[in-house]
Each structure stands twice: as structure tokens, then as C-alpha cells.
């Protein structure tokens, strides 16, 4: 006997309709709403092109999450869907059931296709329109144009997601009828001229996340910054290794960078800023922070070294007093004063949940200066501190302070310096002994939920050994 579940009556009825195109076309206007999603899935996966075109025109929901069905790029069925939309948009008298407002091409999971009721289907609409507003509209009125095409864009778009190039071609000649909306925009190396046509098509108010990984001239970056300033609802901005050529005079450089930083004043919704290797902002971070309209939730500065002026400004910025997440991984603090960081931790103590000070070359004396402020971060959930050279006595002091942080669920510390021999190799017995002692300091106050101790990279395998982590990549310290 087959182990597969028998088909439901609805599934059998749907498959029967698909076998008879003419009957399916006639039945769509009176088809029960709960049959549309499963029947559409059958038509899409089975290549029933003509029925699919008719279903698109009669689609009774506000959103058609097509991208969730495209596990593999399917240009043929995408083309069929767009042809159905062309037929719909060309009609003077809209179908009685027409509700479609959004074509969602994002390749994300949707409960829509698993739940077949109108209530759940409309709940997955990007606008999250109330059920009674959506389904109680007078027959024949339908929503107003333009039709929104919702997607996440990665520019330049390359295989395996070539369908976006096809969508851009389809949108040509439809101004005011179709509006491209993008919540997440990723930009790698691409000339601004090639990108401007796409940016002009986008509803910039709709964009919530921008991630940039590119090498541009400063003038090109300044031109793109003008578009950033129009993204009023931008919540996350990431610059990752954005390299800017310095082939301009100092006067012109100052003017262009002033234009770039001034755009932050127009991003009313910006809450998360990630600067990864953003060397072009060297000496100008304080200008960015000064222009922000609202307090940040996340500040991440990694793989670059802030100037003394920028570092000192961190402590005085009112937009960093409500931080939830602070990531300073890799910022070498050997020659920096600990005072700005101490004040920053004090200012954000009531809200801070994540603190990453990994590989910052923090010394014993600097850590001592930070301990009182650190112990006041009562909401801290994750604390990453490994990769710093700290002696055993100071490590004991550190854990006596963090033992008071009862919300901590993951804490990562460096192996004490006394765990290494004169050649810098880890001494297994001493390391395990020190880790056990330090863990007991925590257990005397609270039961740690996740405490890890990381060594420096192993001389043999190149990985770090992690105490209390069975899946540690380095296995060289494990008993034979």
C-alpha cells in the first residue's frame, strides 16, 4: 500500500478542473476562495499556462506571493504569470473578484501556500490589510493602481536569479501602472550609470535595508548618497569594504564627504548602522552621528580603526544612549583611551543586550577601567570578549562583575595568559584548570547558560580551541 495520504475532495476537484481548460476558465469566477491557492500551485507546478493566466486575472487576494513558489528560477512560468497580469491591466472593466495589489517575488517562506483560507491569505499581504477591509469591498471596484511588484534586489543581478532582468523588461512602458518596491537592496560593484535606471524605477520610500559592497570614486558615492537621502523609511544601512578612490583635492574631498554625511539627516527611520571596513568615513564618524535624527538600536564598527576624534565622540553622542547592540570587533584599543567606551557603556546600560569586544587588544588596565560600567549593563544577553590578552587575576575580576548580569545567555572569554607556555602554545592542563576555576566564580552567583573560553589560534591546526564547546574546530587539546 502507498504511504502517501489520499487526496482530499478539494484536491481532486482542483485537478479535475485543470484537466479541462475551458471548464476551469468558466468556473474561476464562482470558485470557492479556498480553492484558489491549491489550484494555483497545481497549475504553476504542472505548467498549465492558459489556466494560470486566467487565475492571475481572477486572483481574489490582495497579494500573490509568487516568489515563494519559485524554488528554482522558472522563467517560463514567470512569463506566463506576467502575461496574465498584462491581460488584467489591459482590461477596462476589472474582474468582479479582482483584489490584487501586490505581486511578491521575494524568495522567502510564506504560510500563504500552506493555509488555504482567505483570512490567512490576506494576513500575509505586505500591507497586512484587515480582512474586512479587503474582502468587504464593493464588487467590481477593486484596488487602485499602481500594482506593486515587491522584491529584494541584488545589483548587479546575476544567475541564478536572472528572473529580475526579465521583470525589468516587462515593466518597461508601464509608468504609473506598475511600481517596483524593494525592502532589501544589496549593491556590489556596479557603475552608478547602470544602476540609476533601476533606482529611478524604485519606490525609494519602500526600502528598509541597504547593503553596499563596492569600489567607487568619491564623486560616485556622493551621487548615490542623494538616493540614500530619499529613503525615508530606511532602517538598516551597511557599508562593507566600500573603497573610495582619493583622486580629488582635499577641498573637493571635504565637500563631497560633507554631502555624503549630510544625507543621514534625511533618514528618519534609520536604526541600525553597520560600518565594516568603511575607511572612507575615517575622521567623519562624528559627523554621521551628529546628523542622525533618532537614537540607534545597533552600531557596528568593524575591521577599521576610528580616529581619536571619532572615538572620543562616541561617549558624547545622544543617539547612542539607547543602543541594543554594540559591535566593536577588531577595533584595536591598545592606543585608545578606555574612557569613551566606559561612558558609552554607562549611557546605554539600561538597554544594551549585545556587546562584542572580540579581538580588540584590550589590556588589563583598560579592562579594569571598563568593569564598573560593564557590570551595570543589566539587560546584557550576549557578551563576546575573546581574542584579548588578559591575565588570570584580571579575568577573575571580570567574571566577578559579569556574574551579576543574570540575563546573560552567551558569554565568550579569552583563555587567561597563564594558560600559554613561553613559546605561546596552549598548555592543556593549565588551560582546563583555569577555565574550571573561572566557571566556578560564575556558578557561585548564578548558573551560567552558555560560557565559553577561546584560545588563540592553534599552532597545529590554525583554529581556536573552545572550552565547553563539543563541536570546537580545534581538536588538538582533546584527550587521545
N, C-alpha and C positions, 0 to 999 in steps of 0.2 A: 504493500500500500504506500501511496505517496505521503511524505511527511509534511507537504505543503498544506496550508489552511485552505479550505474550499472558498471559492469566490462568493462574495455577497451578492444579493439580488441587484444592488445598485451597480456593482462592478459588471455583472452580466448584462444589465440593461445598457450601460455605457458602451461596452464592447459591441453590443448588437447595433447600436446607433452608428458607431464608427464604420461598420461594415456596409452601411447604406448611406452614402454621402447625401443624397437628396433628402432622405428622411431626417438625417441629422440636421441639415440646414433648416428645414421646416420646424423641427422640434425645439431649436435653441431658444426661441422667444418665450416658450412656455416651460422650458426645462427647469426643474426644481433647482434652487440655488445651490444646494449641497452637492449636486452632480457636476457642477462646473469644474472645480479643481481636479477631481479624479479623472474626469473625461478629458480635460486639457492635458494632463500628464500622459494619458494613454495616446492622445493624438500627437503630442510632441515627441515621445519616445518611439512611437510607431511610424513616424514620418507621414502622417495623414495631412498633407499640406493644405488641401482645399478646406477640409473641416476646420483646421487650425485657423485659417484666415477668417472663417465665419465666426469662430469662437472669440477671436480677438475683438471683432466688431460688436459682439453681444456681451462682452465681459461685464458682469454685474457688480464688480467690486471696485473700490477706489484705487487699488494697487494691483499690478500684475508683476510679481517677483520672479521674473524670467531667469535672472542670473543664477538663482538657487537650483534651477533645473539643468544648467549648463556645466556639468562637472567636467566636461571636455568642450573646448571651443567647437560649436556646431554652427558654422556659417550658413549652411543650407536652411536649417530650421529658424535661425535668427532672421534670415532674409524673408522667409515666409511670414514670420510674425510682423516684421516691418511693412511688408506688402499689405497685410491685413490692416495695419494702422493707417497706411496711405488711403486705403479704401474707406476707412472710417472717417478720416479727416476731410476727405473729399465730399462727403455727403452733406447736403443742405439740411435734410431732416434727420436728426440724430435718432438712432435706435431707442425704443421705449425704455430699455433697461440700462442704457449707457451711463456708467458711473466713473469710468476710468479717468484718473487724474495723474497717475504715476506709473511709468514703466521702470521697474527697478532691475538694473543689470548687475548689481553687486553680487559677487560670488560668495555669499555668506549664507549661513543656515537660516531657514525660515520655518517656523512652526506652521505657516500657512498651508503647506502642502501635506501636512500630517493631520491637520484638523479641518474638517470639511464644512463647518457651519459658517454662515455669514458673519456671525459675531466675531469669531476668531480671525476670519479672513480680514475683516476691516480693522481689527485691532493691530494688525501688522503693517498697516499703512504708515509711511514715514511721517505723515501729519497726525497719526493716531486720532482720526476723526471719530467722534462719538457715533455709536451705532444708529441712534435715532436720527441724527443729522444726515447720515449717509443714506440710510435705507428709506427714510420717510420723505425724500424729495419728490415733488410732483412728477408724475410720469411724463417723459419726453423732454424735461428741462435739461437734465444732465449737467455736468460741471462745466465751468468756463475754461477757455483756452488761456494760456498755452498748456499743452501736455508736457509734463515734466519727465525727463529721462534722467534717472538717478544712477550714478556710478561712482566708483573710486578710480581715479586716474593715476597712471604711472607714465610719465613722459621722459623720453620718447617711448611710445607703446611698441612693444616688440612681441614676437611669438614667445610663449604660447597663447597670449591673449590678443591676437590680431583682430577679433571682432570689433574693438573700439574704432579701428580705422574704417571699418565698414559702416559703423554707426555715424561717424562724422560725415561720410559721403552721403548717407541717407538724409542727414539733417540739412544739407545744402539746399537752398531755395525754400526753406520753411521758416523765415523770420516771423516772430510773433505767434507761430503755431506750435513750435516745439522749443522747449527751454532745457538746455543741458544743466544739470545740477550735480555737484560733486561735493561730498562731505570730506573726502580724504584725497589730497593731491600730493603725489611724490614726483620730484623733479631730479633727474640725473643730468649729466652733461648734454645740453641741448642749446642751440643758439636761440636767443630771445626772439629773433625774427620768425623762426619756425614755430615758436610757442605762442606768439601773440595772437595768431588767428584762433587758436584754441581758447586762450584766455578771454578773447572778445566774445566767444560763444557762451562762456560760463556765466552762471548767476553767482557773482563773487560773494554776495551776501550769504549764500548757502554753505560756503566752505567752512569747515570746522577744524581741519588739520592740514598743515603744510609741512612736508619734509623735503629738505634740499640737500643734494649731494652733487656738487658741480664745481667746475673751474671756469670762472667768468672774469672779465675785466671789471674794474670797479664801476665804470660807467654803465655796463650792462646790469650789474647788481642794483645800481641806483634806479635804473629804468624799471626793473622788475619790482623794486620796493614800492613803486607807485601803485602797482596792482595789490600788493600786500595791504597797503593803507586803505583799500576799498573793501577788504574782507572784514566787515564789521562784526561778524559772529565767529571769527577765528578764535579757537580755544587753545590749540596746541601749535607751537612753531618750533621746528627742529632744523638747525644748521649743522650739518655733519661734514667736516673736512671741506668746507667751501673755500676754495683757494682763489684769491683775488690778485691779479697781477698789479704791480705797483709802477706802472709806466706813465705816471702823471706827476705833475709838480705837487709840492706839499700843499700849496694853496688850493689847487683843484681837488686834491685828496680830501682836505678838510671839508670843502663844500659838499662833495659827493657823500662822504660819510655822515655829514650833518643831515643830508636829505634822507639817507637810509634810516638813521636812528629816529628821526622825527616822525616816521610813519607809525612807530609804536604808539604814539599818542592817539591814533585813529582806530586802534584795535580795541574796542571797548570790551570785548569778551575774552581777551587773552588771559589765560590762567596757567598755562604750562609752557615753559621755555627751556629748550634743550640746546646747549651750545657745546658741540663735540668737535674739538679741533677747529673752532671758529677763530682763527688767528686774525682775521680781518677786523675783529672787534677789539683787538688789543688796545687798551687805553681808553676805550669808549663804552665799556660796560656800564659805567655810572650814568652815561647819557641815556642808555636804553632804560635803565631802572627809573630814572627821573621822569621819563616820558610816559611810563605806564599809568593807565587811568585807575586800575583796580589792583588789589593785593594778589600776588601769585599764589597758586597752590603747589606748584612744582618749579624748582630751579635746579637745573643740572648743568654743571660746567665741568667738562672732562677733556682730557688729552690736550690741554692748553694751559698756559701759565698767565694768570692775570697780573697786570701791573700793580705796583704798590698802591697807586691811587684808586684803582678799581677795587682792590682787596679791602682797603680801608673804608671804601664807600658802602660795602656790604652791611656794616654794622649800623649805618645811619639811614638806610632806605626804609621808609614806612611801608613800602609794598612787599616787604619780606617778613612782616610780623605775623602773618597767618599761614606760613608755609606748612603743607602736609608732608612734602617730600623734598629733601635736600641731598643732592648728589655732587660731591666734590672729588670723585675718584680720580686719582692720578695727579692732582694738583700738588706739586712739591712745596711743602711748607717749611722746609729747613731754614730758609732765609726770610720767612714771613712772620710777622708778629701774630701770636695766637689771640690777641685782644679782639680784633674784628670778629673772628669766629666765635669767641666766647660771648660777645654781646649779641651776635646774631642768634645763637642758641638760646640765650636768655629771653630775647624778644619773641621767639617762636616756640617757647617751651610748652605753651598751653595747647598747641595744635600739632606739633611735629610728630609724624608717625614713622617716617623712614629717614635714616641718616646713613649715608655712605661716605666713609673717610678711608676707603681702601687705597693702599699704595700711595699715601700722601707724605711719606718720610717724616712723620711726626716723631719728635724726640720725647724723652722722659719729661723734661722740663716743660715743654709745650703741653703735653697731656695733663700734667699737674694743674696747669692754668685753666684747662677746659673742664676738669672734673666737676666742680660745683655747678656749672651751668648744665652739664650733661645729666647730672642726677636730678635736675629739675624738669627734664622732658618726660613728664608722667604719662603721655599718650604714646610713647615710642613703641612700635611693634617690631621693627627690623633695624638692627644696628650692625653695620659692616665696618670692621676696623682692622682686618688682617692686611699684611703687607707693610706694616710699620715695625720699626726696631725698638722694642720696648723691653726693659729689664723685668725680671721676676718680681722684685719688690713693688715696682710701679704697676705691674699687671695685677698684683693683689689689691692695690688701692683702687684700680679701675673696676674690678669686679665687686668690690665692696660698695661702690657707688651704683653700678648698674643692677646690683641685687635689689635695689629699692624700686626698680622700674618693673612693676608687676604686669604690665601689658606686653612686655617683650615676648615674642613667639619665635624669633630667629635672631641669634646673636653670633657674630663671627669674629674671632680674635686671632692675633698672631701667636705663634709659638714664642715663649719667652727667649730672650737672647741666651740665657743659660742652658738652653736645650741644644746648642750647637757646640762642636768641638773647635779647636784652634784653627782648623782648616776650613771652617764654615759648613761642615757636614753635620746633619742632624744626628744627635746621639739618642738612639731609640729609647733606652731605659729612662734617661733623664726626661726626655720629652713626655713619655707616658706618665711619669711620676708627677711632673709639673701640671699637666692637664688635669689629672685626677684631683690634685690639691686645689686648683683654681675652681673646678666644678663644685667641689665641696663648699667653697666660700659662697657660691650661689645657693646651694641646697640648704645652707644654714638659715637662709632667709625665705626662699621660695623654691619651688620645684621648677627647674628650667625646662622649657618645652622643646627648645632646639638650640643647643650651644655647640659650636664647632671651633676647633683650633687648627689654623692653617700653618704649615711650614713654608719656608721659602722654596722655590723650585728645586726639585731633587737633582743632585749631581749625576745620577744614573739615568733616570727616565725623562727628566725635564719637567715633570708635573709636580704639583704640591700634594703632600700627604695631608689628609684632613682627618683629625681625630674625631671620633663619634660619627663618621660617615662611612658606612659599609661599602658604598659604591665609589669610594675615593679612587681617582685615576692612578695615583701613585700607589703601588702595592709593595714597594721596596722595604717598608718598615713592618710589614705583616710577618708574623712568625712562620717559619718554614713548615 
